[in-house]
Amino acid sequence: MKTSRVSFAAALAAGSVLVLSGTAFAHVGVQPVGEAAKGGYATLNFKVPNERDNASTTQLEVNFPVDQPLTSVMPQDIPGWTVNVEKTKLDKPLTVHGKQVNEVVTKVTWSGGKIGPGMFQQFPVSVGKLPENADQMVFKAIQTYDNNEVVRWIEEPKEGAAEPQTPAPVLKLTAAKGDDHHAGAKTDEAKNAEKDTSAGHGHDEAADHGSDTTARALGIAGIVIGLGGVAFGVASRRRSA
């Protein structure tokens, strides 16, 4: 009896963990392919899981922040899905690569496809230029099921607060990378030059040391030869006497 109670409690705990995990993680999210650097371009994947056991997701609507306008938004073609891109006029045109941009994308909607129970789908979009003075972008998304249920992933997460029930996808932006690799190359070249110079100095020092050793050896040999000549002369005089 005791064992049965323990088993039931364990099963209940495990089930609770699964339910909580599903609630916490199974929501529409956005992740960059690689990095999303400030002021740059990136490919974003909007990941949509199906949270229902008896219905399929048939539409995804992603709203782009108006206060952080993106001048380039290009969805990737996904077989079985129809994509619709909505644009809006800007009150103040933006200048990008020397050209004025009068309208930006504010909404992208995918429909006609199907994400079955227990499945997920990624919706890739190429975007740019990303904001230069922000650390993140919030994309409000609306997920529609074939039973007419609509889930609005539009709550913006707040730092230090608990995660909302239906959080909006948040894209984290990384710091822009400066053009420092040229300076780094110069530094490496300078280091290599220093190594070459040091090696050259070492070679010269070795050559100088070798020359000095040779001179000393020749000097000693000369002294020995000279002493031998003196001894030979003294011996010759003694024989003559």
Secondary structure as UniProt FT lines:
FT   HELIX           2..25
FT   STRAND          29..32
FT   TURN            38..39
FT   STRAND          42..49
FT   STRAND          57..63
FT   TURN            66..67
FT   STRAND          72..75
FT   TURN            79..80
FT   STRAND          82..96
FT   TURN            97..98
FT   STRAND          99..115
FT   TURN            117..118
FT   STRAND          120..128
FT   STRAND          136..138
FT   STRAND          140..145
FT   TURN            146..147
FT   STRAND          150..153
FT   TURN            159..160
FT   STRAND          170..172
FT   HELIX           181..240
//
